[in-house]
Amino acid sequence: MKKFKIVSSLLVMLMAFFILTGYQKNNNNKSNDSINVTYTLKQDKKTVATKKVTVKKNAKVLTGLKKCWKVKTAKDFITSIDGKSENQKKGIYWTYTVNGKQVNKLANQQTLKNNDKVQFTLSKAN
C-alpha cells in the first residue's frame, strides 16, 4: 500500500509538471504573435507626436495608426490624423515612410514588421 501511495504521488507531480510547462510554452507563443512599431507624426518638417504601439504580427500600417490616433479615410486614402486634415485645394496631403523609405502602397495594404518606424507627414506635394 505504501508503494502505491508513493507511485501515485510521483505520477501526480509528474503530470502537474507537464501541465505547467505546457502552459508556459503557450504564453511564449502569444508574445511572438505581437510586434512593436513606432509611429511619428510630422507637419512639414516639425515633429508633432511620437507613439509606440504593439500590434499583431503582419498587421497593416493603418491598423497601428488607428491604435495611436483618430484617423479618417476616404476611398482608402488617409485624409485626417489626430484632427490634422489634408487640404486638396492647397495640395497638402498625408504621406508616409517605413524605416525612412517611401512606400508605394496604401496604408491598409502595407504589412508591418517588428521594430518598424513609420512616419506620417502632412505637407505640400512636390
DSSP file (Angstrom, degrees, kcal/mol; ACC not computed):
  #  RESIDUE AA STRUCTURE BP1 BP2  ACC     N-H-->O    O-->H-N    N-H-->O    O-->H-N    TCO  KAPPA ALPHA  PHI   PSI    X-CA   Y-CA   Z-CA
    1    1 A M     >        0   0    0      0, 0.0     4,-1.8     0, 0.0     5,-0.1   0.000 360.0 360.0 360.0 -37.5    0.0    0.0    0.0
    2    2 A K  H  >  +     0   0    0      1,-0.2     4,-1.9     2,-0.2     5,-0.1   0.885 360.0  52.0 -65.6 -38.4    2.9    2.3    0.8
    3    3 A K  H  > S+     0   0    0      1,-0.2     4,-2.7     2,-0.2     5,-0.2   0.887 106.5  54.6 -63.5 -39.5    4.4    1.8   -2.6
    4    4 A F  H  > S+     0   0    0      1,-0.2     4,-2.7     2,-0.2     5,-0.2   0.908 107.7  48.9 -62.1 -43.4    1.1    2.6   -4.3
    5    5 A K  H  X S+     0   0    0     -4,-1.8     4,-2.1     2,-0.2    -1,-0.2   0.898 112.7  48.0 -63.2 -41.3    0.9    6.0   -2.5
    6    6 A I  H  X S+     0   0    0     -4,-1.9     4,-2.3     2,-0.2    -2,-0.2   0.930 114.0  46.1 -66.3 -45.4    4.5    6.8   -3.5
    7    7 A V  H  X S+     0   0    0     -4,-2.7     4,-2.3     1,-0.2    -2,-0.2   0.918 113.9  47.9 -64.8 -44.5    3.9    5.9   -7.1
    8    8 A S  H  X S+     0   0    0     -4,-2.7     4,-2.2    -5,-0.2    -1,-0.2   0.886 111.1  51.5 -67.0 -36.1    0.6    7.7   -7.4
    9    9 A S  H  X S+     0   0    0     -4,-2.1     4,-2.3    -5,-0.2    -2,-0.2   0.914 110.4  48.9 -64.2 -42.9    2.2   10.8   -5.7
   10   10 A L  H  X S+     0   0    0     -4,-2.3     4,-2.5     1,-0.2    -2,-0.2   0.900 110.5  50.9 -63.0 -41.1    5.0   10.7   -8.2
   11   11 A L  H  X S+     0   0    0     -4,-2.3     4,-2.5     2,-0.2    -2,-0.2   0.913 110.3  49.0 -63.5 -42.7    2.6   10.4  -11.1
   12   12 A V  H  X S+     0   0    0     -4,-2.2     4,-2.4     2,-0.2    -2,-0.2   0.917 113.0  47.2 -63.0 -43.9    0.5   13.4   -9.9
   13   13 A M  H  X S+     0   0    0     -4,-2.3     4,-2.2     2,-0.2    -2,-0.2   0.895 112.2  50.1 -65.6 -39.7    3.7   15.5   -9.5
   14   14 A L  H  X S+     0   0    0     -4,-2.5     4,-2.1     2,-0.2    -2,-0.2   0.910 111.7  47.8 -65.0 -43.0    4.9   14.5  -13.0
   15   15 A M  H  X S+     0   0    0     -4,-2.5     4,-2.4     2,-0.2    -2,-0.2   0.910 111.0  51.1 -63.9 -42.5    1.5   15.3  -14.6
   16   16 A A  H  X S+     0   0    0     -4,-2.4     4,-2.5     1,-0.2    -2,-0.2   0.899 108.4  52.9 -62.4 -40.0    1.5   18.7  -12.8
   17   17 A F  H  X S+     0   0    0     -4,-2.2     4,-2.5     1,-0.2     5,-0.2   0.937 111.1  45.5 -60.2 -48.1    5.0   19.4  -14.1
   18   18 A F  H  X S+     0   0    0     -4,-2.1     4,-2.0     1,-0.2    -2,-0.2   0.877 112.6  50.8 -65.9 -37.8    4.0   18.7  -17.7
   19   19 A I  H  X S+     0   0    0     -4,-2.4     4,-1.8     2,-0.2    -1,-0.2   0.936 112.9  45.6 -64.3 -45.8    0.8   20.8  -17.4
   20   20 A L  H  X S+     0   0    0     -4,-2.5     4,-1.7     1,-0.2    -2,-0.2   0.895 113.9  47.2 -67.4 -40.7    2.7   23.7  -16.0
   21   21 A T  H  X S+     0   0    0     -4,-2.5     4,-1.6     1,-0.2    -1,-0.2   0.862 111.1  52.4 -71.1 -33.0    5.5   23.6  -18.6
   22   22 A G  H  X S+     0   0    0     -4,-2.0     4,-1.5    -5,-0.2    -1,-0.2   0.877 107.4  52.9 -66.1 -37.3    3.0   23.3  -21.4
   23   23 A Y  H  X S+     0   0    0     -4,-1.8     4,-1.6     1,-0.2    -2,-0.2   0.891 106.1  53.0 -64.6 -40.5    1.1   26.3  -20.1
   24   24 A Q  H  X S+     0   0    0     -4,-1.7     4,-1.8     1,-0.2    -1,-0.2   0.876 104.7  55.2 -64.6 -37.6    4.4   28.4  -20.1
   25   25 A K  H  X S+     0   0    0     -4,-1.6     4,-1.9     1,-0.2    -1,-0.2   0.902 104.9  53.5 -62.1 -40.5    5.0   27.5  -23.8
   26   26 A N  H  X S+     0   0    0     -4,-1.5     4,-1.5     1,-0.2    -1,-0.2   0.897 106.9  51.7 -61.8 -40.2    1.6   28.8  -24.8
   27   27 A N  H  X S+     0   0    0     -4,-1.6     4,-1.3     1,-0.2    -1,-0.2   0.887 108.0  52.2 -63.3 -39.2    2.4   32.1  -23.1
   28   28 A N  H  X S+     0   0    0     -4,-1.8     4,-1.1     1,-0.2    -1,-0.2   0.877 105.8  54.5 -65.2 -37.2    5.6   32.4  -25.0
   29   29 A N  H  X S+     0   0    0     -4,-1.9     4,-0.5     1,-0.2     3,-0.3   0.860 102.6  57.4 -65.2 -35.2    3.8   31.8  -28.3
   30   30 A K  H >< S+     0   0    0     -4,-1.5     3,-1.1     1,-0.2    -1,-0.2   0.880 102.8  53.4 -64.1 -37.3    1.4   34.7  -27.6
   31   31 A S  H >< S+     0   0    0     -4,-1.3     3,-1.0     1,-0.3    -1,-0.2   0.810 104.0  56.9 -68.4 -27.2    4.3   37.1  -27.3
   32   32 A N  H 3< S+     0   0    0     -4,-1.1    -1,-0.3    -3,-0.3    -2,-0.2   0.607  96.0  65.6 -76.3 -11.7    5.6   36.0  -30.7
   33   33 A D  T << S+     0   0    0     -3,-1.1    24,-3.3    -4,-0.5     2,-0.3   0.492  96.8  68.2 -86.7  -3.8    2.2   37.0  -32.2
   34   34 A S  E <   -A   56   0A   0     -3,-1.0     2,-0.3    22,-0.3    22,-0.2  -0.855  60.6-166.6-119.2 151.8    2.8   40.7  -31.5
   35   35 A I  E     -A   55   0A   0     20,-3.1    20,-2.3    -2,-0.3     2,-0.4  -0.920  18.9-125.7-131.2 159.5    5.2   43.2  -32.8
   36   36 A N  E     +A   54   0A   0     -2,-0.3    79,-2.7    18,-0.2    80,-0.5  -0.896  27.6 179.9-108.2 135.3    6.3   46.7  -31.7
   37   37 A V  E     -Ab  53 116A   0     16,-2.8    16,-2.9    -2,-0.4     2,-0.5  -0.991  19.0-143.4-136.0 141.2    6.1   49.7  -34.0
   38   38 A T  E     -Ab  52 117A   0     78,-2.4    80,-3.1    -2,-0.4     2,-0.4  -0.920  16.2-163.3-107.0 128.3    6.9   53.4  -33.5
   39   39 A Y  E     -Ab  51 118A   0     12,-3.5    12,-2.7    -2,-0.5     2,-0.4  -0.908   4.7-171.4-111.3 137.6    4.7   56.0  -35.2
   40   40 A T  E     -Ab  50 119A   0     78,-2.3    80,-3.0    -2,-0.4     2,-0.5  -0.995   9.2-154.1-127.9 134.4    5.7   59.6  -35.7
   41   41 A L  E     -Ab  49 120A   0      8,-3.1     7,-3.0    -2,-0.4     8,-1.4  -0.913  16.4-177.4-105.0 132.9    3.5   62.4  -37.0
   42   42 A K  E     -Ab  47 121A   0     78,-2.7    80,-2.6    -2,-0.5     2,-0.5  -0.972  20.7-156.2-128.2 145.9    5.2   65.4  -38.7
   43   43 A Q  E >  S-Ab  46 122A   0      3,-2.7     3,-2.0    -2,-0.4     2,-0.4  -0.967  78.3 -44.2-119.6 111.6    3.7   68.6  -40.1
   44   44 A D  T 3  S-     0   0    0     78,-2.1    78,-0.1    -2,-0.5    79,-0.0  -0.562 125.6 -27.3  57.1-118.7    6.1   69.8  -42.8
   45   45 A K  T 3  S+     0   0    0     -2,-0.4     2,-0.5    -3,-0.1    -1,-0.3   0.448 117.6 100.3-102.1  -0.1    9.5   69.3  -41.0
   46   46 A K  E <  S-A   43   0A   0     -3,-2.0    -3,-2.7     1,-0.0     2,-0.5  -0.738  71.6-130.3 -92.5 128.3    8.2   69.6  -37.4
   47   47 A T  E     +A   42   0A   0     -2,-0.5    -5,-0.3    -5,-0.2     3,-0.1  -0.642  26.2 178.5 -75.3 124.6    7.6   66.5  -35.3
   48   48 A V  E     -     0   0A   0     -7,-3.0     2,-0.3    -2,-0.5    -6,-0.2   0.818  60.6 -11.8 -96.0 -39.3    4.1   66.8  -33.8
   49   49 A A  E     -A   41   0A   0     -8,-1.4    -8,-3.1     2,-0.0     2,-0.4  -0.990  49.0-159.1-162.0 153.2    3.9   63.4  -31.9
   50   50 A T  E     +A   40   0A   0     -2,-0.3     2,-0.3   -10,-0.2   -10,-0.2  -0.996  16.7 174.2-138.7 134.7    5.6   60.1  -31.5
   51   51 A K  E     -A   39   0A   0    -12,-2.7   -12,-3.5    -2,-0.4     2,-0.4  -0.997  22.1-143.1-141.0 145.0    3.9   56.9  -30.1
   52   52 A K  E     -A   38   0A   0     -2,-0.3     2,-0.3   -14,-0.2   -14,-0.2  -0.884  26.3-179.4-104.3 139.6    5.0   53.3  -29.7
   53   53 A V  E     -A   37   0A   0    -16,-2.9   -16,-2.8    -2,-0.4     2,-0.5  -0.975  24.7-136.8-140.2 150.6    2.3   50.6  -30.2
   54   54 A T  E     +A   36   0A   0     -2,-0.3     2,-0.3   -18,-0.2   -18,-0.2  -0.941  32.1 168.9-107.8 128.1    2.0   46.8  -30.1
   55   55 A V  E     -A   35   0A   0    -20,-2.3   -20,-3.1    -2,-0.5     2,-0.1  -0.828  40.1 -81.8-130.6 168.9    0.1   45.2  -32.9
   56   56 A K  E >   -A   34   0A   0     -2,-0.3     3,-1.7   -22,-0.2   -22,-0.3  -0.404  59.4 -87.7 -70.2 149.4   -0.4   41.7  -34.1
   57   57 A K  T 3  S+     0   0    0    -24,-3.3    -1,-0.1     1,-0.3    56,-0.1  -0.299 115.8  19.5 -54.7 139.2    2.2   40.2  -36.4
   58   58 A N  T 3  S+     0   0    0     54,-0.6    -1,-0.3     1,-0.2    55,-0.1   0.642  89.6 155.0  69.0  18.6    1.6   41.0  -40.1
   59   59 A A    <   -     0   0    0     -3,-1.7    53,-3.1    52,-0.1    -1,-0.2  -0.310  43.8-111.1 -68.2 160.3   -0.7   43.9  -39.1
   60   60 A K  B >>  -F  111   0B   0     51,-0.2     4,-1.4     1,-0.1     3,-0.5  -0.563  22.2-111.4 -92.1 158.6   -1.1   46.8  -41.7
   61   61 A V  H 3> S+     0   0    0     49,-2.0     4,-2.1    46,-0.5    47,-0.2   0.886 117.6  55.4 -55.2 -42.8    0.3   50.3  -41.2
   62   62 A L  H 3> S+     0   0    0     45,-2.3     4,-2.3     1,-0.2    -1,-0.2   0.845 100.7  59.2 -62.8 -34.8   -3.3   51.7  -40.9
   63   63 A T  H <> S+     0   0    0     -3,-0.5     4,-1.0    44,-0.3    -1,-0.2   0.940 109.7  41.4 -60.5 -49.4   -4.1   49.3  -38.0
   64   64 A G  H  X S+     0   0    0     -4,-1.4     4,-1.1     1,-0.2     3,-0.3   0.883 112.0  55.8 -66.4 -38.9   -1.3   50.6  -35.8
   65   65 A L  H >X S+     0   0    0     -4,-2.1     4,-2.5     1,-0.2     3,-0.7   0.912 106.1  51.0 -59.7 -43.3   -2.0   54.2  -36.8
   66   66 A K  H 3< S+     0   0    0     -4,-2.3    -1,-0.2     1,-0.2    -2,-0.2   0.755 104.6  57.6 -68.2 -24.4   -5.6   53.8  -35.7
   67   67 A K  H 3< S+     0   0    0     -4,-1.0    -1,-0.2    -3,-0.3    -2,-0.2   0.776 114.1  39.7 -72.8 -25.1   -4.5   52.4  -32.3
   68   68 A C  H << S+     0   0    0     -4,-1.1     2,-0.3    -3,-0.7    -2,-0.2   0.881 125.4   3.7 -90.1 -43.7   -2.5   55.7  -31.8
   69   69 A W  S  < S-     0   0    0     -4,-2.5     2,-0.4    -5,-0.1    -1,-0.2  -0.896  80.6 -86.1-142.0 164.6   -4.8   58.4  -33.1
   70   70 A K        -     0   0    0     -2,-0.3    12,-3.0    -3,-0.1    13,-0.4  -0.641  51.2-167.3 -73.3 128.6   -8.2   59.1  -34.5
   71   71 A V  E     -G   81   0C   0     -2,-0.4     2,-0.4    10,-0.2    10,-0.2  -0.962  14.0-162.5-126.7 136.4   -7.9   58.6  -38.3
   72   72 A K  E     -G   80   0C   0      8,-2.6     7,-2.7    -2,-0.4     8,-1.6  -0.947  12.8-174.2-116.0 141.1  -10.3   59.5  -41.1
   73   73 A T  E     -G   78   0C   0     -2,-0.4     2,-0.4     5,-0.3     5,-0.2  -0.918  15.0-164.3-130.4 157.8  -10.1   57.9  -44.6
   74   74 A A  E >  S-G   77   0C   0      3,-2.5     3,-1.9    -2,-0.3    -2,-0.0  -0.949  82.6 -14.0-141.6 120.7  -11.8   58.4  -47.9
   75   75 A K  T 3  S-     0   0    0     -2,-0.4     3,-0.1     1,-0.3    -1,-0.0   0.908 129.2 -54.4  51.8  46.5  -11.6   55.7  -50.6
   76   76 A D  T 3  S+     0   0    0      1,-0.2     2,-0.4    30,-0.0    32,-0.3   0.419 114.6 117.2  70.1   1.7   -8.7   54.1  -48.6
   77   77 A F  E <  S-G   74   0C   0     -3,-1.9    -3,-2.5    29,-0.1     2,-0.4  -0.816  70.9-117.6 -97.9 140.4   -6.7   57.3  -48.5
   78   78 A I  E     +G   73   0C   0     -2,-0.4    16,-0.5    -5,-0.2    -5,-0.3  -0.635  36.9 169.2 -76.8 125.2   -5.9   58.9  -45.2
   79   79 A T  E     +     0   0C   0     -7,-2.7     7,-2.6    -2,-0.4     2,-0.3   0.638  63.4  18.2-109.7 -21.8   -7.5   62.4  -45.0
   80   80 A S  E     -GH  72  85C   0     -8,-1.6    -8,-2.6     5,-0.2     2,-0.4  -0.977  52.5-173.3-155.0 137.1   -7.0   63.2  -41.3
   81   81 A I  E >  S-GH  71  84C   0      3,-2.0     3,-2.2    -2,-0.3   -10,-0.2  -0.992  80.9 -15.7-131.0 124.7   -4.9   62.1  -38.4
   82   82 A D  T 3  S-     0   0    0    -12,-3.0   -11,-0.1    -2,-0.4     3,-0.1   0.844 129.3 -51.8  53.6  38.1   -5.5   63.4  -34.9
   83   83 A G  T 3  S+     0   0    0    -13,-0.4     2,-0.7     1,-0.2    -1,-0.3   0.425 110.4 122.3  82.2  -1.5   -7.6   66.3  -36.2
   84   84 A K  E <   -H   81   0C   0     -3,-2.2    -3,-2.0     0, 0.0     2,-0.3  -0.853  46.8-165.6 -97.9 113.0   -5.0   67.4  -38.7
   85   85 A S  E     -H   80   0C   0     -2,-0.7    -5,-0.2    -5,-0.2    -6,-0.1  -0.656  19.7-114.3-105.6 152.5   -6.6   67.3  -42.2
   86   86 A E        -     0   0    0     -7,-2.6     2,-0.4    -2,-0.3     7,-0.2  -0.317  20.9-145.0 -69.9 163.7   -5.3   67.3  -45.7
   87   87 A N  B  >> -C   92   0A   0      5,-2.3     5,-2.6     1,-0.1     4,-0.8  -0.853  12.4-173.7-135.3  97.5   -6.2   70.3  -48.0
   88   88 A Q  T >45S+     0   0    0     -2,-0.4     3,-0.5     1,-0.2    -1,-0.1   0.846  83.9  57.6 -63.3 -35.2   -6.6   69.3  -51.6
   89   89 A K  T 345S+     0   0    0      1,-0.2    -1,-0.2     2,-0.1    -2,-0.0   0.870 113.6  39.2 -63.6 -36.2   -7.0   72.8  -52.8
   90   90 A K  T 345S-     0   0    0     -3,-0.5    -1,-0.2     2,-0.1    -2,-0.2   0.475 114.8-116.0 -91.1  -3.6   -3.6   73.8  -51.4
   91   91 A G  T <<5 +     0   0    0     -4,-0.8    34,-3.1    -3,-0.5     2,-0.6   0.801  63.9 148.2  74.2  29.4   -2.0   70.4  -52.4
   92   92 A I  E   < +CD  87 124A   0     -5,-2.6    -5,-2.3    32,-0.3     2,-0.3  -0.878  18.1 162.1-102.6 121.7   -1.4   69.4  -48.8
   93   93 A Y  E     - D   0 123A   0     30,-2.5    30,-2.1    -2,-0.6     2,-0.5  -0.891  41.3-105.2-136.4 161.8   -1.6   65.6  -48.3
   94   94 A W  E     + D   0 122A   0    -16,-0.5     2,-0.3    -2,-0.3    28,-0.2  -0.774  40.9 171.3 -85.8 130.5   -0.6   62.9  -45.8
   95   95 A T  E     - D   0 121A   0     26,-2.2    26,-2.8    -2,-0.5     2,-0.3  -0.883  12.0-156.3-128.2 165.2    2.3   60.7  -47.0
   96   96 A Y  E     - D   0 120A   0     -2,-0.3     7,-1.1    24,-0.2     2,-0.3  -0.988  10.1-160.5-145.6 156.9    4.2   58.1  -45.1
   97   97 A T  E     -ED 102 119A   0     22,-2.1    22,-2.3    -2,-0.3     2,-0.5  -0.921  12.1-145.5-127.1 156.4    7.5   56.2  -44.9
   98   98 A V  E >  S-ED 101 118A   0      3,-2.3     3,-1.5    -2,-0.3    20,-0.2  -0.987  86.8 -13.7-123.2 120.1    8.5   53.0  -43.2
   99   99 A N  T 3  S-     0   0    0     18,-3.5    -1,-0.1    -2,-0.5    19,-0.1   0.859 130.4 -54.3  55.5  38.4   12.1   52.9  -41.9
  100  100 A G  T 3  S+     0   0    0     17,-0.5     2,-0.4     1,-0.2    -1,-0.3   0.464 114.0 114.8  82.1   1.6   12.9   56.1  -43.8
  101  101 A K  E <   -E   98   0A   0     -3,-1.5    -3,-2.3     1,-0.0    -1,-0.2  -0.902  69.6-116.7-111.6 133.0   11.8   54.7  -47.2
  102  102 A Q  E     -E   97   0A   0     -2,-0.4     2,-0.4    -5,-0.2    -5,-0.2  -0.376  30.9-143.2 -61.6 139.8    8.9   56.0  -49.2
  103  103 A V        -     0   0    0     -7,-1.1    -7,-0.2     2,-0.1     4,-0.1  -0.898  13.1-158.4-112.7 137.0    6.2   53.3  -49.6
  104  104 A N        +     0   0    0     -2,-0.4     2,-0.3     2,-0.1    -1,-0.1  -0.020  68.3  84.2-103.7  29.5    4.1   52.9  -52.8
  105  105 A K  S    S-     0   0    0      2,-0.0    -2,-0.1     1,-0.0     5,-0.1  -0.914  85.5-101.1-125.1 154.6    1.2   51.1  -51.1
  106  106 A L    >>  -     0   0    0     -2,-0.3     3,-2.2     1,-0.1     4,-1.5  -0.376  38.2-110.9 -67.3 155.2   -1.8   52.4  -49.3
  107  107 A A  T 34 S+     0   0    0    -31,-0.3   -45,-2.3     1,-0.3   -46,-0.5   0.749 118.8  57.3 -63.5 -23.8   -1.6   52.2  -45.5
  108  108 A N  T 34 S+     0   0    0    -32,-0.3    -1,-0.3   -47,-0.2   -48,-0.1   0.429 111.6  43.7 -86.2   2.5   -4.2   49.5  -45.4
  109  109 A Q  T <4 S+     0   0    0     -3,-2.2     2,-0.4     2,-0.0    -2,-0.2   0.632  88.7  94.5-114.4 -24.4   -2.0   47.3  -47.7
  110  110 A Q     <  -     0   0    0     -4,-1.5   -49,-2.0    -5,-0.1     2,-0.3  -0.601  67.6-140.5 -79.6 122.7    1.5   47.8  -46.3
  111  111 A T  B     -F   60   0B   0     -2,-0.4   -51,-0.2   -51,-0.2     2,-0.2  -0.622  14.1-134.6 -85.0 138.8    2.5   45.0  -43.8
  112  112 A L        -     0   0    0    -53,-3.1   -54,-0.6    -2,-0.3     2,-0.3  -0.568  13.3-158.1 -90.8 154.5    4.4   45.9  -40.7
  113  113 A K    >   -     0   0    0     -2,-0.2     3,-1.8   -56,-0.1   -78,-0.1  -0.869  40.8 -73.1-124.4 162.5    7.5   44.1  -39.2
  114  114 A N  T 3  S+     0   0    0     -2,-0.3   -77,-0.2     1,-0.3   -79,-0.1  -0.277 116.5   9.2 -58.7 136.2    8.8   44.2  -35.7
  115  115 A N  T 3  S+     0   0    0    -79,-2.7    -1,-0.3     1,-0.2   -78,-0.2   0.635  87.1 160.4  67.5  18.4   10.5   47.4  -34.7
  116  116 A D  E <   -b   37   0A   0     -3,-1.8   -78,-2.4   -80,-0.5     2,-0.5  -0.355  33.8-142.5 -62.8 150.0    9.4   49.3  -37.9
  117  117 A K  E     -b   38   0A   0    -80,-0.2   -18,-3.5     2,-0.0   -17,-0.5  -0.968  17.9-168.7-117.8 112.4    9.5   53.1  -37.7
  118  118 A V  E     -bD  39  98A   0    -80,-3.1   -78,-2.3    -2,-0.5     2,-0.5  -0.879   1.8-169.1-106.4 129.1    6.5   54.6  -39.5
  119  119 A Q  E     -bD  40  97A   0    -22,-2.3   -22,-2.1    -2,-0.5     2,-0.5  -0.973   4.7-164.6-123.0 122.5    6.5   58.3  -40.2
  120  120 A F  E     -bD  41  96A   0    -80,-3.0   -78,-2.7    -2,-0.5     2,-0.4  -0.900  10.7-168.0-103.0 131.8    3.4   60.2  -41.4
  121  121 A T  E     -bD  42  95A   0    -26,-2.8   -26,-2.2    -2,-0.5     2,-0.7  -0.980  15.1-155.2-126.2 129.7    4.0   63.7  -42.8
  122  122 A L  E     +bD  43  94A   0    -80,-2.6   -78,-2.1    -2,-0.4     2,-0.3  -0.901  46.0 125.5-100.6 109.8    1.4   66.3  -43.6
  123  123 A S  E     - D   0  93A   0    -30,-2.1   -30,-2.5    -2,-0.7     2,-0.2  -0.958  64.2 -70.9-157.5 171.5    2.9   68.6  -46.3
  124  124 A K  E     - D   0  92A   0     -2,-0.3   -32,-0.3   -32,-0.3     2,-0.1  -0.505  54.3-114.9 -71.9 133.9    2.6   70.1  -49.7
  125  125 A A              0   0    0    -34,-3.1    -1,-0.1    -2,-0.2   -31,-0.0  -0.431 360.0 360.0 -70.1 142.4    3.0   67.6  -52.5
  126  126 A N              0   0    0     -2,-0.1    -1,-0.1     0, 0.0    -2,-0.1   0.464 360.0 360.0 -79.5 360.0    6.0   68.2  -54.7
